[in-house]
Amino acid sequence: MLQGELVELFEEKDQVWVTVTDQGQGIPPEGVPKLFKPFPNIKVKATGGEQSTGLGLAISYRIVEGHGGRMQASSEVGRGSVFSFSLPRD
């Protein structure tokens, strides 16, 4: 785990949620809906020279949905992001 990240797990009546919170640069509001699409071009400063967020979140989104779960993200520029996914308990 990177410094400044927090991973949490909690249960609801029929789902288990995993949440990862970071204190990174954040994502502008117009970029958040694009995060789960392949190769989105989001206006944030690249941290490793990348041109997009790639395929990782898009693949994760499809895997989670394929198992009956949900995936979501929220972010605030200059404050960081929160990524969450749920999976059914049964």
PDB file of N, CA, C and O in Angstrom:
ATOM      1  N   MET A   1       0.844  -1.169   0.000  1.00  0.00           N
ATOM      2  CA  MET A   1       0.000   0.000   0.000  1.00  0.00           C
ATOM      3  C   MET A   1       0.894   1.238   0.000  1.00  0.00           C
ATOM      4  O   MET A   1       1.921   1.274   0.677  1.00  0.00           O
ATOM      5  N   LEU A   2       0.499   2.235  -0.753  1.00  0.00           N
ATOM      6  CA  LEU A   2       1.251   3.476  -0.819  1.00  0.00           C
ATOM      7  C   LEU A   2       0.930   4.345   0.382  1.00  0.00           C
ATOM      8  O   LEU A   2      -0.144   4.235   0.974  1.00  0.00           O
ATOM      9  N   GLN A   3       1.851   5.194   0.731  1.00  0.00           N
ATOM     10  CA  GLN A   3       1.628   6.108   1.836  1.00  0.00           C
ATOM     11  C   GLN A   3       0.441   7.014   1.520  1.00  0.00           C
ATOM     12  O   GLN A   3       0.322   7.521   0.405  1.00  0.00           O
ATOM     13  N   GLY A   4      -0.430   7.216   2.496  1.00  0.00           N
ATOM     14  CA  GLY A   4      -1.582   8.077   2.299  1.00  0.00           C
ATOM     15  C   GLY A   4      -2.811   7.365   1.775  1.00  0.00           C
ATOM     16  O   GLY A   4      -3.831   8.011   1.540  1.00  0.00           O
ATOM     17  N   GLU A   5      -2.751   6.054   1.583  1.00  0.00           N
ATOM     18  CA  GLU A   5      -3.927   5.307   1.131  1.00  0.00           C
ATOM     19  C   GLU A   5      -4.546   4.592   2.319  1.00  0.00           C
ATOM     20  O   GLU A   5      -3.853   4.170   3.245  1.00  0.00           O
ATOM     21  N   LEU A   6      -5.862   4.465   2.273  1.00  0.00           N
ATOM     22  CA  LEU A   6      -6.600   3.767   3.306  1.00  0.00           C
ATOM     23  C   LEU A   6      -7.517   2.761   2.620  1.00  0.00           C
ATOM     24  O   LEU A   6      -8.264   3.124   1.711  1.00  0.00           O
ATOM     25  N   VAL A   7      -7.467   1.509   3.041  1.00  0.00           N
ATOM     26  CA  VAL A   7      -8.328   0.462   2.496  1.00  0.00           C
ATOM     27  C   VAL A   7      -9.272   0.036   3.605  1.00  0.00           C
ATOM     28  O   VAL A   7      -8.842  -0.284   4.713  1.00  0.00           O
ATOM     29  N   GLU A   8     -10.574   0.034   3.295  1.00  0.00           N
ATOM     30  CA  GLU A   8     -11.586  -0.341   4.276  1.00  0.00           C
ATOM     31  C   GLU A   8     -12.508  -1.406   3.690  1.00  0.00           C
ATOM     32  O   GLU A   8     -12.732  -1.453   2.481  1.00  0.00           O
ATOM     33  N   LEU A   9     -13.029  -2.246   4.553  1.00  0.00           N
ATOM     34  CA  LEU A   9     -13.975  -3.291   4.178  1.00  0.00           C
ATOM     35  C   LEU A   9     -15.153  -3.177   5.126  1.00  0.00           C
ATOM     36  O   LEU A   9     -14.971  -3.095   6.341  1.00  0.00           O
ATOM     37  N   PHE A  10     -16.368  -3.172   4.574  1.00  0.00           N
ATOM     38  CA  PHE A  10     -17.530  -3.189   5.446  1.00  0.00           C
ATOM     39  C   PHE A  10     -18.653  -3.977   4.792  1.00  0.00           C
ATOM     40  O   PHE A  10     -18.694  -4.139   3.573  1.00  0.00           O
ATOM     41  N   GLU A  11     -19.551  -4.455   5.617  1.00  0.00           N
ATOM     42  CA  GLU A  11     -20.645  -5.303   5.158  1.00  0.00           C
ATOM     43  C   GLU A  11     -21.976  -4.572   5.257  1.00  0.00           C
ATOM     44  O   GLU A  11     -22.231  -3.827   6.203  1.00  0.00           O
ATOM     45  N   GLU A  12     -22.806  -4.803   4.268  1.00  0.00           N
ATOM     46  CA  GLU A  12     -24.205  -4.428   4.321  1.00  0.00           C
ATOM     47  C   GLU A  12     -24.976  -5.729   4.399  1.00  0.00           C
ATOM     48  O   GLU A  12     -24.379  -6.805   4.388  1.00  0.00           O
ATOM     49  N   LYS A  13     -26.284  -5.645   4.478  1.00  0.00           N
ATOM     50  CA  LYS A  13     -27.053  -6.879   4.647  1.00  0.00           C
ATOM     51  C   LYS A  13     -26.808  -7.901   3.554  1.00  0.00           C
ATOM     52  O   LYS A  13     -26.757  -9.096   3.849  1.00  0.00           O
ATOM     53  N   ASP A  14     -26.652  -7.482   2.298  1.00  0.00           N
ATOM     54  CA  ASP A  14     -26.483  -8.451   1.221  1.00  0.00           C
ATOM     55  C   ASP A  14     -25.222  -8.236   0.383  1.00  0.00           C
ATOM     56  O   ASP A  14     -25.030  -8.910  -0.629  1.00  0.00           O
ATOM     57  N   GLN A  15     -24.355  -7.293   0.801  1.00  0.00           N
ATOM     58  CA  GLN A  15     -23.161  -6.987   0.029  1.00  0.00           C
ATOM     59  C   GLN A  15     -21.967  -6.731   0.942  1.00  0.00           C
ATOM     60  O   GLN A  15     -22.116  -6.381   2.112  1.00  0.00           O
ATOM     61  N   VAL A  16     -20.787  -6.915   0.375  1.00  0.00           N
ATOM     62  CA  VAL A  16     -19.540  -6.550   1.027  1.00  0.00           C
ATOM     63  C   VAL A  16     -18.915  -5.433   0.178  1.00  0.00           C
ATOM     64  O   VAL A  16     -18.832  -5.547  -1.045  1.00  0.00           O
ATOM     65  N   TRP A  17     -18.484  -4.371   0.829  1.00  0.00           N
ATOM     66  CA  TRP A  17     -17.877  -3.230   0.144  1.00  0.00           C
ATOM     67  C   TRP A  17     -16.395  -3.118   0.482  1.00  0.00           C
ATOM     68  O   TRP A  17     -15.993  -3.319   1.628  1.00  0.00           O
ATOM     69  N   VAL A  18     -15.593  -2.798  -0.520  1.00  0.00           N
ATOM     70  CA  VAL A  18     -14.183  -2.481  -0.340  1.00  0.00           C
ATOM     71  C   VAL A  18     -14.002  -1.054  -0.841  1.00  0.00           C
ATOM     72  O   VAL A  18     -14.429  -0.714  -1.944  1.00  0.00           O
ATOM     73  N   THR A  19     -13.369  -0.228  -0.023  1.00  0.00           N
ATOM     74  CA  THR A  19     -13.154   1.175  -0.364  1.00  0.00           C
ATOM     75  C   THR A  19     -11.676   1.513  -0.219  1.00  0.00           C
ATOM     76  O   THR A  19     -11.046   1.191   0.788  1.00  0.00           O
ATOM     77  N   VAL A  20     -11.134   2.169  -1.245  1.00  0.00           N
ATOM     78  CA  VAL A  20      -9.750   2.638  -1.214  1.00  0.00           C
ATOM     79  C   VAL A  20      -9.786   4.160  -1.326  1.00  0.00           C
ATOM     80  O   VAL A  20     -10.333   4.715  -2.279  1.00  0.00           O
ATOM     81  N   THR A  21      -9.198   4.814  -0.346  1.00  0.00           N
ATOM     82  CA  THR A  21      -9.145   6.270  -0.314  1.00  0.00           C
ATOM     83  C   THR A  21      -7.688   6.691  -0.455  1.00  0.00           C
ATOM     84  O   THR A  21      -6.810   6.158   0.224  1.00  0.00           O
ATOM     85  N   ASP A  22      -7.439   7.653  -1.343  1.00  0.00           N
ATOM     86  CA  ASP A  22      -6.075   8.163  -1.469  1.00  0.00           C
ATOM     87  C   ASP A  22      -6.056   9.668  -1.251  1.00  0.00           C
ATOM     88  O   ASP A  22      -7.099  10.321  -1.222  1.00  0.00           O
ATOM     89  N   GLN A  23      -4.878  10.195  -1.102  1.00  0.00           N
ATOM     90  CA  GLN A  23      -4.691  11.633  -0.920  1.00  0.00           C
ATOM     91  C   GLN A  23      -3.907  12.194  -2.093  1.00  0.00           C
ATOM     92  O   GLN A  23      -3.063  13.075  -1.933  1.00  0.00           O
ATOM     93  N   GLY A  24      -4.203  11.666  -3.278  1.00  0.00           N
ATOM     94  CA  GLY A  24      -3.506  12.097  -4.487  1.00  0.00           C
ATOM     95  C   GLY A  24      -3.994  13.427  -4.998  1.00  0.00           C
ATOM     96  O   GLY A  24      -4.612  14.202  -4.268  1.00  0.00           O
ATOM     97  N   GLN A  25      -3.714  13.686  -6.254  1.00  0.00           N
ATOM     98  CA  GLN A  25      -4.033  14.976  -6.856  1.00  0.00           C
ATOM     99  C   GLN A  25      -5.519  15.166  -7.139  1.00  0.00           C
ATOM    100  O   GLN A  25      -5.971  16.291  -7.349  1.00  0.00           O
ATOM    101  N   GLY A  26      -6.269  14.088  -7.145  1.00  0.00           N
ATOM    102  CA  GLY A  26      -7.698  14.189  -7.418  1.00  0.00           C
ATOM    103  C   GLY A  26      -8.008  14.256  -8.898  1.00  0.00           C
ATOM    104  O   GLY A  26      -7.115  14.414  -9.730  1.00  0.00           O
ATOM    105  N   ILE A  27      -9.278  14.133  -9.212  1.00  0.00           N
ATOM    106  CA  ILE A  27      -9.754  14.083 -10.599  1.00  0.00           C
ATOM    107  C   ILE A  27     -10.855  15.132 -10.743  1.00  0.00           C
ATOM    108  O   ILE A  27     -11.731  15.216  -9.883  1.00  0.00           O
ATOM    109  N   PRO A  28     -10.830  15.931 -11.808  1.00  0.00           N
ATOM    110  CA  PRO A  28     -11.885  16.922 -12.002  1.00  0.00           C
ATOM    111  C   PRO A  28     -13.262  16.243 -12.130  1.00  0.00           C
ATOM    112  O   PRO A  28     -13.340  15.109 -12.602  1.00  0.00           O
ATOM    113  N   PRO A  29     -14.335  16.913 -11.720  1.00  0.00           N
ATOM    114  CA  PRO A  29     -15.674  16.315 -11.747  1.00  0.00           C
ATOM    115  C   PRO A  29     -16.075  15.744 -13.111  1.00  0.00           C
ATOM    116  O   PRO A  29     -16.736  14.708 -13.177  1.00  0.00           O
ATOM    117  N   GLU A  30     -15.683  16.405 -14.186  1.00  0.00           N
ATOM    118  CA  GLU A  30     -16.056  15.917 -15.521  1.00  0.00           C
ATOM    119  C   GLU A  30     -15.300  14.646 -15.898  1.00  0.00           C
ATOM    120  O   GLU A  30     -15.711  13.941 -16.819  1.00  0.00           O
ATOM    121  N   GLY A  31     -14.212  14.344 -15.211  1.00  0.00           N
ATOM    122  CA  GLY A  31     -13.433  13.149 -15.507  1.00  0.00           C
ATOM    123  C   GLY A  31     -13.912  11.899 -14.802  1.00  0.00           C
ATOM    124  O   GLY A  31     -13.677  10.791 -15.285  1.00  0.00           O
ATOM    125  N   VAL A  32     -14.581  12.051 -13.667  1.00  0.00           N
ATOM    126  CA  VAL A  32     -14.997  10.883 -12.876  1.00  0.00           C
ATOM    127  C   VAL A  32     -15.895   9.930 -13.672  1.00  0.00           C
ATOM    128  O   VAL A  32     -15.655   8.724 -13.619  1.00  0.00           O
ATOM    129  N   PRO A  33     -16.917  10.398 -14.409  1.00  0.00           N
ATOM    130  CA  PRO A  33     -17.759   9.453 -15.164  1.00  0.00           C
ATOM    131  C   PRO A  33     -17.000   8.682 -16.251  1.00  0.00           C
ATOM    132  O   PRO A  33     -17.473   7.638 -16.700  1.00  0.00           O
ATOM    133  N   LYS A  34     -15.848   9.169 -16.675  1.00  0.00           N
ATOM    134  CA  LYS A  34     -15.064   8.516 -17.723  1.00  0.00           C
ATOM    135  C   LYS A  34     -14.130   7.431 -17.185  1.00  0.00           C
ATOM    136  O   LYS A  34     -13.587   6.649 -17.965  1.00  0.00           O
ATOM    137  N   LEU A  35     -13.935   7.372 -15.878  1.00  0.00           N
ATOM    138  CA  LEU A  35     -12.921   6.499 -15.287  1.00  0.00           C
ATOM    139  C   LEU A  35     -13.072   5.026 -15.647  1.00  0.00           C
ATOM    140  O   LEU A  35     -12.072   4.318 -15.772  1.00  0.00           O
ATOM    141  N   PHE A  36     -14.292   4.558 -15.812  1.00  0.00           N
ATOM    142  CA  PHE A  36     -14.522   3.126 -16.025  1.00  0.00           C
ATOM    143  C   PHE A  36     -14.647   2.763 -17.503  1.00  0.00           C
ATOM    144  O   PHE A  36     -15.079   1.662 -17.841  1.00  0.00           O
ATOM    145  N   LYS A  37     -14.272   3.683 -18.372  1.00  0.00           N
ATOM    146  CA  LYS A  37     -14.249   3.428 -19.815  1.00  0.00           C
ATOM    147  C   LYS A  37     -12.797   3.173 -20.231  1.00  0.00           C
ATOM    148  O   LYS A  37     -11.881   3.718 -19.616  1.00  0.00           O
ATOM    149  N   PRO A  38     -12.570   2.351 -21.269  1.00  0.00           N
ATOM    150  CA  PRO A  38     -11.194   2.083 -21.700  1.00  0.00           C
ATOM    151  C   PRO A  38     -10.480   3.344 -22.190  1.00  0.00           C
ATOM    152  O   PRO A  38     -11.043   4.119 -22.964  1.00  0.00           O
ATOM    153  N   PHE A  39      -9.268   3.541 -21.750  1.00  0.00           N
ATOM    154  CA  PHE A  39      -8.382   4.621 -22.169  1.00  0.00           C
ATOM    155  C   PHE A  39      -9.005   6.014 -22.125  1.00  0.00           C
ATOM    156  O   PHE A  39      -8.916   6.755 -23.104  1.00  0.00           O
ATOM    157  N   PRO A  40      -9.630   6.381 -21.015  1.00  0.00           N
ATOM    158  CA  PRO A  40     -10.219   7.727 -20.984  1.00  0.00           C
ATOM    159  C   PRO A  40      -9.127   8.785 -20.929  1.00  0.00           C
ATOM    160  O   PRO A  40      -8.092   8.596 -20.290  1.00  0.00           O
ATOM    161  N   ASN A  41      -9.366   9.880 -21.594  1.00  0.00           N
ATOM    162  CA  ASN A  41      -8.437  11.003 -21.549  1.00  0.00           C
ATOM    163  C   ASN A  41      -8.992  11.999 -20.544  1.00  0.00           C
ATOM    164  O   ASN A  41      -9.919  12.752 -20.842  1.00  0.00           O
ATOM    165  N   ILE A  42      -8.409  11.994 -19.345  1.00  0.00           N
ATOM    166  CA  ILE A  42      -8.883  12.840 -18.261  1.00  0.00           C
ATOM    167  C   ILE A  42      -7.834  13.897 -17.990  1.00  0.00           C
ATOM    168  O   ILE A  42      -6.640  13.601 -17.960  1.00  0.00           O
ATOM    169  N   LYS A  43      -8.270  15.112 -17.795  1.00  0.00           N
ATOM    170  CA  LYS A  43      -7.347  16.227 -17.624  1.00  0.00           C
ATOM    171  C   LYS A  43      -6.772  16.266 -16.201  1.00  0.00           C
ATOM    172  O   LYS A  43      -7.198  17.052 -15.355  1.00  0.00           O
ATOM    173  N   VAL A  44      -5.804  15.401 -15.977  1.00  0.00           N
ATOM    174  CA  VAL A  44      -5.033  15.433 -14.726  1.00  0.00           C
ATOM    175  C   VAL A  44      -3.566  15.321 -15.102  1.00  0.00           C
ATOM    176  O   VAL A  44      -3.222  14.768 -16.146  1.00  0.00           O
ATOM    177  N   LYS A  45      -2.721  15.839 -14.260  1.00  0.00           N
ATOM    178  CA  LYS A  45      -1.286  15.761 -14.506  1.00  0.00           C
ATOM    179  C   LYS A  45      -0.837  14.310 -14.368  1.00  0.00           C
ATOM    180  O   LYS A  45      -1.096  13.669 -13.350  1.00  0.00           O
ATOM    181  N   ALA A  46      -0.173  13.801 -15.382  1.00  0.00           N
ATOM    182  CA  ALA A  46       0.325  12.420 -15.351  1.00  0.00           C
ATOM    183  C   ALA A  46       1.370  12.269 -14.261  1.00  0.00           C
ATOM    184  O   ALA A  46       2.227  13.135 -14.083  1.00  0.00           O
ATOM    185  N   THR A  47       1.291  11.157 -13.530  1.00  0.00           N
ATOM    186  CA  THR A  47       2.264  10.909 -12.475  1.00  0.00           C
ATOM    187  C   THR A  47       3.394  10.015 -12.948  1.00  0.00           C
ATOM    188  O   THR A  47       4.450   9.953 -12.318  1.00  0.00           O
ATOM    189  N   GLY A  48       3.173   9.315 -14.069  1.00  0.00           N
ATOM    190  CA  GLY A  48       4.205   8.421 -14.588  1.00  0.00           C
ATOM    191  C   GLY A  48       4.337   8.513 -16.090  1.00  0.00           C
ATOM    192  O   GLY A  48       4.827   7.575 -16.720  1.00  0.00           O
ATOM    193  N   GLY A  49       3.912   9.622 -16.687  1.00  0.00           N
ATOM    194  CA  GLY A  49       4.024   9.810 -18.120  1.00  0.00           C
ATOM    195  C   GLY A  49       2.876   9.219 -18.917  1.00  0.00           C
ATOM    196  O   GLY A  49       2.897   9.266 -20.147  1.00  0.00           O
ATOM    197  N   GLU A  50       1.871   8.662 -18.244  1.00  0.00           N
ATOM    198  CA  GLU A  50       0.759   8.029 -18.952  1.00  0.00           C
ATOM    199  C   GLU A  50      -0.120   9.074 -19.653  1.00  0.00           C
ATOM    200  O   GLU A  50      -0.206  10.226 -19.229  1.00  0.00           O
ATOM    201  N   GLN A  51      -0.767   8.632 -20.736  1.00  0.00           N
ATOM    202  CA  GLN A  51      -1.652   9.490 -21.508  1.00  0.00           C
ATOM    203  C   GLN A  51      -3.118   9.319 -21.099  1.00  0.00           C
ATOM    204  O   GLN A  51      -3.954  10.174 -21.391  1.00  0.00           O
ATOM    205  N   SER A  52      -3.417   8.223 -20.429  1.00  0.00           N
ATOM    206  CA  SER A  52      -4.783   7.949 -19.983  1.00  0.00           C
ATOM    207  C   SER A  52      -4.701   7.072 -18.747  1.00  0.00           C
ATOM    208  O   SER A  52      -3.614   6.691 -18.314  1.00  0.00           O
ATOM    209  N   THR A  53      -5.863   6.752 -18.181  1.00  0.00           N
ATOM    210  CA  THR A  53      -5.853   5.856 -17.018  1.00  0.00           C
ATOM    211  C   THR A  53      -5.789   4.403 -17.459  1.00  0.00           C
ATOM    212  O   THR A  53      -5.745   3.510 -16.613  1.00  0.00           O
ATOM    213  N   GLY A  54      -5.783   4.142 -18.763  1.00  0.00           N
ATOM    214  CA  GLY A  54      -5.582   2.792 -19.282  1.00  0.00           C
ATOM    215  C   GLY A  54      -6.804   1.907 -19.191  1.00  0.00           C
ATOM    216  O   GLY A  54      -7.939   2.368 -19.315  1.00  0.00           O
ATOM    217  N   LEU A  55      -6.554   0.614 -18.969  1.00  0.00           N
ATOM    218  CA  LEU A  55      -7.628  -0.383 -18.969  1.00  0.00           C
ATOM    219  C   LEU A  55      -7.977  -0.922 -17.586  1.00  0.00           C
ATOM    220  O   LEU A  55      -9.019  -1.556 -17.423  1.00  0.00           O
ATOM    221  N   GLY A  56      -7.138  -0.688 -16.597  1.00  0.00           N
ATOM    222  CA  GLY A  56      -7.322  -1.317 -15.288  1.00  0.00           C
ATOM    223  C   GLY A  56      -8.688  -1.100 -14.679  1.00  0.00           C
ATOM    224  O   GLY A  56      -9.331  -2.064 -14.262  1.00  0.00           O
ATOM    225  N   LEU A  57      -9.153   0.139 -14.613  1.00  0.00           N
ATOM    226  CA  LEU A  57     -10.458   0.408 -14.018  1.00  0.00           C
ATOM    227  C   LEU A  57     -11.594  -0.111 -14.892  1.00  0.00           C
ATOM    228  O   LEU A  57     -12.607  -0.576 -14.369  1.00  0.00           O
ATOM    229  N   ALA A  58     -11.446  -0.040 -16.213  1.00  0.00           N
ATOM    230  CA  ALA A  58     -12.487  -0.552 -17.112  1.00  0.00           C
ATOM    231  C   ALA A  58     -12.634  -2.065 -16.955  1.00  0.00           C
ATOM    232  O   ALA A  58     -13.755  -2.573 -16.922  1.00  0.00           O
ATOM    233  N   ILE A  59     -11.534  -2.779 -16.859  1.00  0.00           N
ATOM    234  CA  ILE A  59     -11.578  -4.233 -16.674  1.00  0.00           C
ATOM    235  C   ILE A  59     -12.155  -4.564 -15.299  1.00  0.00           C
ATOM    236  O   ILE A  59     -13.010  -5.441 -15.176  1.00  0.00           O
ATOM    237  N   SER A  60     -11.691  -3.868 -14.280  1.00  0.00           N
ATOM    238  CA  SER A  60     -12.207  -4.102 -12.923  1.00  0.00           C
ATOM    239  C   SER A  60     -13.706  -3.878 -12.862  1.00  0.00           C
ATOM    240  O   SER A  60     -14.429  -4.658 -12.243  1.00  0.00           O
ATOM    241  N   TYR A  61     -14.175  -2.824 -13.497  1.00  0.00           N
ATOM    242  CA  TYR A  61     -15.599  -2.490 -13.520  1.00  0.00           C
ATOM    243  C   TYR A  61     -16.412  -3.645 -14.117  1.00  0.00           C
ATOM    244  O   TYR A  61     -17.448  -4.027 -13.572  1.00  0.00           O
ATOM    245  N   ARG A  62     -15.945  -4.187 -15.216  1.00  0.00           N
ATOM    246  CA  ARG A  62     -16.666  -5.286 -15.877  1.00  0.00           C
ATOM    247  C   ARG A  62     -16.630  -6.572 -15.047  1.00  0.00           C
ATOM    248  O   ARG A  62     -17.610  -7.316 -15.018  1.00  0.00           O
ATOM    249  N   ILE A  63     -15.524  -6.834 -14.384  1.00  0.00           N
ATOM    250  CA  ILE A  63     -15.444  -8.023 -13.521  1.00  0.00           C
ATOM    251  C   ILE A  63     -16.415  -7.891 -12.357  1.00  0.00           C
ATOM    252  O   ILE A  63     -17.161  -8.824 -12.057  1.00  0.00           O
ATOM    253  N   VAL A  64     -16.406  -6.744 -11.707  1.00  0.00           N
ATOM    254  CA  VAL A  64     -17.301  -6.520 -10.569  1.00  0.00           C
ATOM    255  C   VAL A  64     -18.758  -6.628 -11.003  1.00  0.00           C
ATOM    256  O   VAL A  64     -19.547  -7.310 -10.349  1.00  0.00           O
ATOM    257  N   GLU A  65     -19.125  -5.966 -12.094  1.00  0.00           N
ATOM    258  CA  GLU A  65     -20.501  -6.065 -12.596  1.00  0.00           C
ATOM    259  C   GLU A  65     -20.858  -7.493 -12.980  1.00  0.00           C
ATOM    260  O   GLU A  65     -21.990  -7.924 -12.759  1.00  0.00           O
ATOM    261  N   GLY A  66     -19.911  -8.236 -13.552  1.00  0.00           N
ATOM    262  CA  GLY A  66     -20.157  -9.616 -13.942  1.00  0.00           C
ATOM    263  C   GLY A  66     -20.455 -10.523 -12.757  1.00  0.00           C
ATOM    264  O   GLY A  66     -21.079 -11.573 -12.908  1.00  0.00           O
ATOM    265  N   HIS A  67     -20.005 -10.112 -11.585  1.00  0.00           N
ATOM    266  CA  HIS A  67     -20.274 -10.875 -10.366  1.00  0.00           C
ATOM    267  C   HIS A  67     -21.456 -10.302  -9.579  1.00  0.00           C
ATOM    268  O   HIS A  67     -21.696 -10.692  -8.436  1.00  0.00           O
ATOM    269  N   GLY A  68     -22.187  -9.379 -10.197  1.00  0.00           N
ATOM    270  CA  GLY A  68     -23.368  -8.809  -9.551  1.00  0.00           C
ATOM    271  C   GLY A  68     -23.074  -7.680  -8.595  1.00  0.00           C
ATOM    272  O   GLY A  68     -23.911  -7.341  -7.758  1.00  0.00           O
ATOM    273  N   GLY A  69     -21.903  -7.093  -8.703  1.00  0.00           N
ATOM    274  CA  GLY A  69     -21.530  -6.002  -7.810  1.00  0.00           C
ATOM    275  C   GLY A  69     -21.629  -4.647  -8.476  1.00  0.00           C
ATOM    276  O   GLY A  69     -22.105  -4.516  -9.604  1.00  0.00           O
ATOM    277  N   ARG A  70     -21.170  -3.650  -7.757  1.00  0.00           N
ATOM    278  CA  ARG A  70     -21.173  -2.273  -8.248  1.00  0.00           C
ATOM    279  C   ARG A  70     -19.802  -1.655  -7.984  1.00  0.00           C
ATOM    280  O   ARG A  70     -19.088  -2.056  -7.065  1.00  0.00           O
ATOM    281  N   MET A  71     -19.454  -0.678  -8.802  1.00  0.00           N
ATOM    282  CA  MET A  71     -18.184   0.026  -8.637  1.00  0.00           C
ATOM    283  C   MET A  71     -18.457   1.512  -8.803  1.00  0.00           C
ATOM    284  O   MET A  71     -19.228   1.922  -9.669  1.00  0.00           O
ATOM    285  N   GLN A  72     -17.811   2.316  -7.958  1.00  0.00           N
ATOM    286  CA  GLN A  72     -18.036   3.756  -8.035  1.00  0.00           C
ATOM    287  C   GLN A  72     -16.782   4.502  -7.615  1.00  0.00           C
ATOM    288  O   GLN A  72     -15.887   3.941  -6.984  1.00  0.00           O
ATOM    289  N   ALA A  73     -16.736   5.777  -7.979  1.00  0.00           N
ATOM    290  CA  ALA A  73     -15.595   6.621  -7.631  1.00  0.00           C
ATOM    291  C   ALA A  73     -16.099   8.024  -7.342  1.00  0.00           C
ATOM    292  O   ALA A  73     -17.094   8.480  -7.907  1.00  0.00           O
ATOM    293  N   SER A  74     -15.395   8.688  -6.458  1.00  0.00           N
ATOM    294  CA  SER A  74     -15.614  10.107  -6.220  1.00  0.00           C
ATOM    295  C   SER A  74     -14.244  10.739  -6.025  1.00  0.00           C
ATOM    296  O   SER A  74     -13.296  10.074  -5.609  1.00  0.00           O
ATOM    297  N   SER A  75     -14.150  12.012  -6.325  1.00  0.00           N
ATOM    298  CA  SER A  75     -12.850  12.659  -6.245  1.00  0.00           C
ATOM    299  C   SER A  75     -13.008  14.153  -6.088  1.00  0.00           C
ATOM    300  O   SER A  75     -14.024  14.735  -6.470  1.00  0.00           O
ATOM    301  N   GLU A  76     -11.986  14.761  -5.521  1.00  0.00           N
ATOM    302  CA  GLU A  76     -11.935  16.204  -5.396  1.00  0.00           C
ATOM    303  C   GLU A  76     -10.510  16.639  -5.726  1.00  0.00           C
ATOM    304  O   GLU A  76      -9.546  16.169  -5.121  1.00  0.00           O
ATOM    305  N   VAL A  77     -10.396  17.532  -6.684  1.00  0.00           N
ATOM    306  CA  VAL A  77      -9.077  18.009  -7.113  1.00  0.00           C
ATOM    307  C   VAL A  77      -8.343  18.591  -5.909  1.00  0.00           C
ATOM    308  O   VAL A  77      -8.890  19.397  -5.157  1.00  0.00           O
ATOM    309  N   GLY A  78      -7.105  18.167  -5.746  1.00  0.00           N
ATOM    310  CA  GLY A  78      -6.277  18.658  -4.659  1.00  0.00           C
ATOM    311  C   GLY A  78      -6.481  17.928  -3.339  1.00  0.00           C
ATOM    312  O   GLY A  78      -5.749  18.178  -2.381  1.00  0.00           O
ATOM    313  N   ARG A  79      -7.465  17.026  -3.270  1.00  0.00           N
ATOM    314  CA  ARG A  79      -7.753  16.330  -2.011  1.00  0.00           C
ATOM    315  C   ARG A  79      -7.625  14.814  -2.116  1.00  0.00           C
ATOM    316  O   ARG A  79      -7.337  14.150  -1.120  1.00  0.00           O
ATOM    317  N   GLY A  80      -7.834  14.256  -3.310  1.00  0.00           N
ATOM    318  CA  GLY A  80      -7.731  12.810  -3.474  1.00  0.00           C
ATOM    319  C   GLY A  80      -9.004  12.182  -4.002  1.00  0.00           C
ATOM    320  O   GLY A  80      -9.941  12.873  -4.404  1.00  0.00           O
ATOM    321  N   SER A  81      -9.020  10.841  -3.992  1.00  0.00           N
ATOM    322  CA  SER A  81     -10.123  10.085  -4.585  1.00  0.00           C
ATOM    323  C   SER A  81     -10.536   8.937  -3.678  1.00  0.00           C
ATOM    324  O   SER A  81      -9.775   8.475  -2.828  1.00  0.00           O
ATOM    325  N   VAL A  82     -11.764   8.498  -3.888  1.00  0.00           N
ATOM    326  CA  VAL A  82     -12.293   7.326  -3.194  1.00  0.00           C
ATOM    327  C   VAL A  82     -12.837   6.380  -4.259  1.00  0.00           C
ATOM    328  O   VAL A  82     -13.701   6.756  -5.051  1.00  0.00           O
ATOM    329  N   PHE A  83     -12.330   5.160  -4.273  1.00  0.00           N
ATOM    330  CA  PHE A  83     -12.803   4.115  -5.192  1.00  0.00           C
ATOM    331  C   PHE A  83     -13.422   3.016  -4.354  1.00  0.00           C
ATOM    332  O   PHE A  83     -12.822   2.556  -3.382  1.00  0.00           O
ATOM    333  N   SER A  84     -14.636   2.588  -4.730  1.00  0.00           N
ATOM    334  CA  SER A  84     -15.335   1.547  -3.971  1.00  0.00           C
ATOM    335  C   SER A  84     -15.918   0.512  -4.919  1.00  0.00           C
ATOM    336  O   SER A  84     -16.311   0.823  -6.043  1.00  0.00           O
ATOM    337  N   PHE A  85     -15.965  -0.723  -4.442  1.00  0.00           N
ATOM    338  CA  PHE A  85     -16.714  -1.739  -5.171  1.00  0.00           C
ATOM    339  C   PHE A  85     -17.405  -2.649  -4.168  1.00  0.00           C
ATOM    340  O   PHE A  85     -16.952  -2.837  -3.039  1.00  0.00           O
ATOM    341  N   SER A  86     -18.517  -3.205  -4.624  1.00  0.00           N
ATOM    342  CA  SER A  86     -19.260  -4.149  -3.783  1.00  0.00           C
ATOM    343  C   SER A  86     -19.405  -5.463  -4.522  1.00  0.00           C
ATOM    344  O   SER A  86     -19.369  -5.516  -5.751  1.00  0.00           O
ATOM    345  N   LEU A  87     -19.568  -6.517  -3.747  1.00  0.00           N
ATOM    346  CA  LEU A  87     -19.865  -7.845  -4.270  1.00  0.00           C
ATOM    347  C   LEU A  87     -20.951  -8.449  -3.411  1.00  0.00           C
ATOM    348  O   LEU A  87     -20.982  -8.226  -2.200  1.00  0.00           O
ATOM    349  N   PRO A  88     -21.850  -9.217  -4.023  1.00  0.00           N
ATOM    350  CA  PRO A  88     -22.897  -9.872  -3.229  1.00  0.00           C
ATOM    351  C   PRO A  88     -22.286 -10.831  -2.208  1.00  0.00           C
ATOM    352  O   PRO A  88     -21.252 -11.448  -2.466  1.00  0.00           O
ATOM    353  N   ARG A  89     -22.916 -10.948  -1.075  1.00  0.00           N
ATOM    354  CA  ARG A  89     -22.410 -11.838  -0.021  1.00  0.00           C
ATOM    355  C   ARG A  89     -22.599 -13.286  -0.389  1.00  0.00           C
ATOM    356  O   ARG A  89     -21.789 -14.127   0.001  1.00  0.00           O
ATOM    357  N   ASP A  90     -23.632 -13.603  -1.121  1.00  0.00           N
ATOM    358  CA  ASP A  90     -23.896 -15.010  -1.467  1.00  0.00           C
ATOM    359  C   ASP A  90     -23.674 -15.274  -2.936  1.00  0.00           C
ATOM    360  O   ASP A  90     -23.851 -16.403  -3.393  1.00  0.00           O
TER     361      ASP A  90
END
